[in-house]
Amino acid sequence: MQKVQKVSFPEFLERFPEVELPVTLSEGLQLEFSRENGVLSQAMVIKLVNVIEGEEPDEFTEFIPCFQIPNTLDFHAIVYWKGGLMNYQYILATLSKKGELIDKAVLAGTYSDGDVLVQSVATIENDWIIYIISGKGEATATTYDATSSKAFNLELLATGEIISSD
């Protein structure tokens, strides 16, 4: 068994550069984040998984640090990409200054169970309102039915909580 190197919370946060808002999260953008920020090391995945995910990922799951939301005073707000088998998600997690999970939400991504395909795109605005459009259709369909799309909003509060603002 290989010994996993310890990682401090500040070292973990350094992998998430602050960005200027607004930011739109869509399919394929994780490739740019991967080029800029790399993938998280095993030690960082363990730290991320233990604090945020609450379960150990399988050997096929990959985590890419995307960014931190700027100007959060009493907490950290990070976005990461989680890629698993037919399940790709951009996740917003808020953490206390000590690294404890406050809240988390899936913002965008693609999921398929072989029959149904669900795709979502999200935009995080300057005021921390997150606009999400999600569409669902048959995984084997060659055309997309726009009437299946749903729009909803989330809001990141100054406490670090993520609420539905519909």
Phi, psi and omega in degrees: 000132182276135179283133181267131180291141177286147180229134178277158178299316176300322177297320178299312181296330179299338180284352183244089181293146175290144179235163175272132178271153007280157177228135176250130180255120182217170181302135178093340181294335180299334178296320177293317178297322179296318178295319183283317190246350183071182175263159179285140178293166178303318180297320179287325176298317179299318178296314180297312183297314182297321183275316190257309187285327179077002177208157180278130181285161175283173185290351181265352184274137181235146179237130179239124176289132180258293183193171170251143173281130184284163171066027172271122187274311188258006181204172174248138176239112182244151174239131176227160177255132178243117181248117177237194181286109181057028180211106183238123186225141166264124184240132173262125177235137175250136184230144176293171178298339178269354179096012179273141181293129173263308183198164174206155179206143172280127183262318186204169176150193181224135178220139174216138173255011181100329179256318183245141176240126178240127177232140180225147176233142181227147173236126177262118183269170180303328182271011178070018170276136182244116180264127184235133173243128182231134178236149183225139178199181177289137182297333183264000182292144178263348177234158182252133177265105184296339180291347178277354182285144176231143178244139175207168183235146168240160177224133175269118181272164180295347177273349185097354177286149178244118183238159172281131183247026178280000000 
